[in-house]
Structures are given as C-alpha cells and as structure tokens.
Amino acid sequence: MDSLIFDIDGTIWDITYLCSVVYNTVYDKWNRKHPFVTAGQLHGLFGKPVNEVYDTVFRRFSEADRIKIRKECLLLEDDFLKKRSPQAYDGLVDALAYLQKKYCLCIASNCQEGYIDRLFDCTGIGIYFTDTICFADTGLDKAENITAIMKRNHLKSSVYVGDTESDERAAKEAGIPFVFAEYGFGKAVCPDYTIRSPLELKELF
C-alpha cells in the first residue's frame, strides 16, 4: 500500500449542525414555510454530489430559484466556517501526522467549490495532504475522481476511507479496498476494514 484517500464529511469532520443552520436561515429569508432541516437529516444526504444535496433540501423551489439559493447558502456557509472554525474529529490530526510519514494522503470528495480550502483553513490539516479532488473540480462521480487522483499522483495501491455505503461502492468501482469509518454518518455492507475512531488508522496501517 502506498496511499490513503479520504472522504470529508463524516470521515474528517462533522459540520451538519452548522449547515442545518445555514439552510434554515436561507429558507426563512425566502419567506417560505418549510420542514425544519436537522443535522440528522443531513447525515443521510452528505456524501452525495453537492447539487443533489441542494436539490433535495430545497426541492420545493424551482430550478432557477435553487441556483440562487445555492449561491446564498455557499456564501453564508463560508462566513459561518470562518467565524466558528469547526475542527476535525478527535484523534484525526494525530492519525494523519503518523500516516503522512509512511503514505501519500489525498482527498476525494463530492463537495462544492472552495469547501476543501475552508476545511484546511479551519483545521490546519492541509499540511498532511499531497493532493485533493472533488465533484466541483471535475463533475465526475466519486469512483472516477478516486481513479483520477490515483493516476495523476502515480499511486498504485491505495485504500479509500469513508463513512457511507456510497463511499464503499465508489472504492469498489475504483478497484481499491475500503476502510469504513463507523463513527461517521452511514453504514457499510462489507467493508475491507472498519475503524471506530480516527486513531484506529494508526493501528491499522
């Protein structure tokens, strides 16, 4: 093995509460009655391509309005992240510092533009990663992005670390083992490895 590729939400950090505040704030701004968006509901959505998340949360709006709403949400989310600086899961920084000495570390996510930069700004973990790729960069699904980041970094034997069944499928489609972060948002069917906390990555690798 020469590398680990990471998902973000539910694997590196959890900002679903912050995002629920953003979505509810924007809903209220548009003066629409709406079901309250909770962090728990977002656990089931995060990990999907970002456009699917917005289409689901704001499905009561027209496509034209959803485009405007997405821009408002991104600006407000960025502002919230700057002010609140959420941190990575406990133990993750220690695990990354250890793993980075032995392996190439990368990120492949379905997130929006600027999200990885803000993650790095808030947590300081950017120093541990060699490369990143996301849906906003390429428009590709996660399996294709995993393959792409492996190819451009000449990686021959990677594993993917994620927290949902869709992450597991992406890893299998990319032809690499899957490490299931059980502490995250979702479930897995038959992962190659399971960790109950980020620190267990040190023991596993």
For each residue, the residues with C-beta under 8 A, 3 or more apart:
1: 4 103 157 158 159 205
2: 103 104 155 156 157 158
3: 103 104 105 106 150 153 155 157 158 159
4: 1 99 103 104 105 106 158 159 160 161 179 201 205
5: 105 106 107 108 146 149 150 158 159 160 161 176
6: 11 12 105 106 107 108 160 161 162
7: 10 11 12 47 107 108 109 160 161 162 163 164 167 181
8: 11 12 13 107 109 111 115 116 119
9: 12 13 14 15 16 46 47 109 111 163 184 185
10: 7 14 43 46 47 162 163 164 181 184 185 186
11: 6 7 8 161 162 163 167 181 184
12: 6 7 8 9 88 89 92 107 119 123 125
13: 8 9 86 87 88 89 92 119 123
14: 9 10 17 39 86 89 184 185
15: 9 18 19 81 86
16: 9 19 20 39 40 42 43 46 185
17: 14 20 21 39
18: 15 21 22 77 80 81 84 86
19: 15 16 22 23 39 42 46 77
20: 16 17 23 24 37 38 39 41 42
21: 17 18 24 25 80
22: 18 19 25 26 73 76 77 80
23: 19 20 26 27 37 57 58 73
24: 20 21 27 28 34 36 37
25: 21 22 28 29 76
26: 22 23 29 30 69 72 73 76
27: 23 24 30 32 34 37 58
28: 24 25 31
29: 25 26 72
30: 26 27 61 65 69
31: 28
32: 27 60 61
33:
34: 24 27 37 60
35:
36: 24
37: 20 23 24 27 34 41 42 57
38: 20 41 42
39: 14 16 17 19 20 42 43
40: 16 43 44
41: 20 37 38 44 45
42: 16 19 20 37 38 39 45 46 53 57
43: 10 16 39 40 46 185 186
44: 40 41 185 186
45: 41 42 48 52 53 56 57
46: 9 10 16 19 42 43 53 185
47: 7 9 10 110 162 163 164 166 167 185 186
48: 45 52 53 56 110 166
49: 52 53 110 135 141
50: 53 54 110 111 112 135 136
51: 54 55 70 135
52: 45 48 49 55 56
53: 42 45 46 48 49 50 56 57
54: 50 51 57 58 66 69 70 73
55: 51 52 58 59 66
56: 45 48 52 53 59
57: 23 37 42 45 53 54
58: 23 27 54 55 61 65 66 69 70
59: 55 56
60: 32 34
61: 30 32 58 65 66 69
62: 65 66
63: 66 67
64: 67 68
65: 30 58 61 62 68 69
66: 54 55 58 61 62 63 69 70
67: 63 64 70 71
68: 64 65 71 72
69: 26 30 54 58 61 65 66 72 73
70: 51 54 58 66 67 73 74
71: 67 68 74 75
72: 26 29 68 69 75 76
73: 22 23 26 54 69 70 76 77
74: 70 71 77 78 112 113 114
75: 71 72 78 79
76: 22 25 26 72 73 79 80
77: 18 19 22 73 74 80 81
78: 74 75 81 82 114 118
79: 75 76 82 83
80: 18 21 22 76 77 83 84
81: 15 18 77 78 84 85 86 118 121 122
82: 78 79 85 118 121
83: 79 80
84: 18 80 81
85: 81 82 121 122
86: 13 14 15 18 81 122 123
87: 13 122 123
88: 12 13 92 93 123 125 198
89: 12 13 14 92 183 197 198
90: 197 198
91: 94 95 197 198 199
92: 12 13 88 89 95 96 125 198
93: 88 96 97 123 124 125
94: 91 97 98 198 199 202
95: 91 92 98 99 198 199 201 202
96: 92 93 99 100 105 125 128
97: 93 94 100 101 128
98: 94 95 101 102 201 202
99: 4 95 96 102 103 105 128 201 202 205
100: 96 97 103 105 128
101: 97 98
102: 98 99 205
103: 1 2 3 4 99 100 205
104: 2 3 4 130 153 155
105: 3 4 5 6 96 99 100 128 129 130
106: 3 4 5 6 129 130 131 132 133 149 153 155 158
107: 5 6 7 8 12 116 129 131 132 133 134
108: 5 6 7 132 133 134 142 145 146 149 160
109: 7 8 9 115 116 132 133 134 135 142 145
110: 47 48 49 50 134 135 141 142
111: 8 9 50 115 116 134 135 136
112: 50 74 115 134 135 136
113: 74 134 136 137
114: 74 78 117 118 136
115: 8 109 111 112 118 119 134 136
116: 8 107 109 111 119 120 132 134
117: 114 120 121
118: 78 81 82 114 115 121 122
119: 8 12 13 115 116 122 123 125 126
120: 116 117 123 124 125 126 129
121: 81 82 85 117 118
122: 81 85 86 87 118 119
123: 12 13 86 87 88 93 119 120
124: 93 120 127
125: 12 88 92 93 96 119 120 128 129
126: 119 120 129
127: 124
128: 96 97 99 100 105 125
129: 105 106 107 120 125 126 132
130: 104 105 106 153
131: 106 107 149 152 153
132: 106 107 108 109 116 129 149
133: 106 107 108 109 137 138 145 148 149
134: 107 108 109 110 111 112 113 115 116 137 138 145
135: 49 50 51 109 110 111 112 138 139 140 141 142 145
136: 50 111 112 113 114 115
137: 113 133 134 145
138: 133 134 135 144 145 148
139: 135
140: 135 144 145 148
141: 49 110 135 144 145 170
142: 108 109 110 135 145 146 166 167 170
143: 146 147 169 170 171 173 174
144: 138 140 141 147 148
145: 108 109 133 134 135 137 138 140 141 142 148 149
146: 5 108 142 143 149 150 158 160 170 171 174 176
147: 143 144 150 151 174
148: 133 138 140 144 145 151 152
149: 5 106 108 131 132 133 145 146 152 153 155
150: 3 5 146 147 153 155 156 158 174 176
151: 147 148 154 155
152: 131 148 149
153: 3 104 106 130 131 149 150
154: 151
155: 2 3 104 106 149 150 151 158
156: 2 150
157: 1 2 3 176
158: 1 2 3 4 5 106 146 150 155 176
159: 1 3 4 5 171 176 177 178 179 192 193
160: 4 5 6 7 108 146 167 170 171 174 176 177 178 179
161: 4 5 6 7 11 179 181 195 201
162: 6 7 10 11 47 167 168 170 171 178 179 180 181 184
163: 7 9 10 11 47 167 180 181 182 183 184 185 186
164: 7 10 47 167 168 184 185 186 187 188
165: 168 169 186 187 188 189
166: 47 48 142 169 170 186
167: 7 11 47 142 160 162 163 164 170 171 178 180 186 188
168: 162 164 165 171 172 178 180 188 189 190 191
169: 143 165 166 172 173
170: 141 142 143 146 160 162 166 167 173 174
171: 143 146 159 160 162 167 168 174 176 177 178
172: 168 169 175 178
173: 143 169 170
174: 143 146 147 150 160 170 171
175: 172
176: 5 146 150 157 158 159 160 171
177: 159 160 171 192 193
178: 159 160 162 167 168 171 172 188 191 192 193
179: 4 159 160 161 162 191 192 193 194 195 201 204
180: 162 163 167 168 188 191 193 194 195
181: 7 10 11 161 162 163 184 195 198
182: 163 188 194 195 196
183: 89 163 195 196 197 198
184: 9 10 11 14 162 163 164 181
185: 9 10 14 16 43 44 46 47 163 164
186: 10 43 44 47 163 164 165 166 167
187: 164 165
188: 164 165 167 168 178 180 182 191 194
189: 165 168
190: 168
191: 168 178 179 180 188 194
192: 159 177 178 179
193: 159 177 178 179 180 204
194: 179 180 182 188 191
195: 161 179 180 181 182 183 198 200 201 204
196: 182 183 200
197: 89 90 91 183 200
198: 88 89 90 91 92 94 95 181 183 195 201
199: 91 94 95 202 203
200: 195 196 197 203 204
201: 4 95 98 99 161 179 195 198 204 205
202: 94 95 98 99 199 205
203: 199 200
204: 179 193 195 200 201
205: 1 4 99 102 103 201 202
